[in-house]
Amino acid sequence: MSQISDKVGYIFDALEKSCVSMTDFSKITRISRETLYRWRNGNMIKDMLRLDFAYTAANRLEKGCRNGVLPLTDKLKKEARVQRLRRIIADMASK
């Protein structure tokens, strides 16, 4: 497997583990759902900076799982959920 496909696989594994939807991840990272679906389906990735950004965000979601803050157990409305996930990603930078 290539380094790119390893990163893509890791991103989607982290989303599944953290129970973060593709829609929420799209809002968090500001990467369109269409782009995320293309990556998941194996299409060519043209923007490595976006891939690296998504990989970093996924890594922090996975850290959130290890630290017990994910998956979220609260039933939050969309905007509150996205804000909470953004906060978790920021907090996990130092963990």
QUIDAGI-V95607 format. One record per residue. N is the residue number from 0. RES is the residue in three letters. PSI is psi as a letter, one per 20 degrees, with the letter a starting at -180 (* if undefined). OMEGA is omega in whole degrees, 0 to 359 (999 if undefined). Layout:
BEGIN
N/RES/PSI/OMEGA  N/RES/PSI/OMEGA
END
This chain:
BEGIN
0/MET/q/179  1/SER/r/179  2/GLN/h/180  3/ILE/g/181  4/SER/h/175  5/ASP/g/179  6/LYS/g/180  7/VAL/g/178  8/GLY/g/179  9/TYR/g/180  10/ILE/g/184  11/PHE/h/173  12/ASP/g/179  13/ALA/h/178  14/LEU/g/180  15/GLU/g/182  16/LYS/h/183  17/SER/i/182  18/CYS/k/176  19/VAL/p/182  20/SER/q/177  21/MET/h/178  22/THR/g/179  23/ASP/g/179  24/PHE/h/177  25/SER/g/179  26/LYS/h/180  27/ILE/g/186  28/THR/i/185  29/ARG/k/172  30/ILE/p/186  31/SER/q/176  32/ARG/h/180  33/GLU/g/179  34/THR/g/179  35/LEU/g/177  36/TYR/h/178  37/ARG/g/178  38/TRP/g/181  39/ARG/h/181  40/ASN/j/174  41/GLY/j/178  42/ASN/q/182  43/MET/p/179  44/ILE/p/184  45/LYS/h/186  46/ASP/n/183  47/MET/h/178  48/LEU/g/178  49/ARG/h/178  50/LEU/g/179  51/ASP/h/178  52/PHE/g/179  53/ALA/h/179  54/TYR/g/178  55/THR/g/178  56/ALA/g/179  57/ALA/h/178  58/ASN/g/179  59/ARG/h/174  60/LEU/g/179  61/GLU/h/175  62/LYS/h/177  63/GLY/h/176  64/CYS/g/180  65/ARG/h/180  66/ASN/j/174  67/GLY/j/179  68/VAL/i/175  69/LEU/q/356  70/PRO/q/179  71/LEU/p/179  72/THR/i/179  73/ASP/q/173  74/LYS/n/183  75/LEU/q/172  76/LYS/r/189  77/LYS/g/184  78/GLU/g/179  79/ALA/h/179  80/ARG/g/180  81/VAL/g/178  82/GLN/g/179  83/ARG/g/179  84/LEU/h/176  85/ARG/g/179  86/ARG/g/179  87/ILE/g/180  88/ILE/g/178  89/ALA/g/182  90/ASP/h/183  91/MET/i/178  92/ALA/h/184  93/SER/j/182  94/LYS/*/999
END
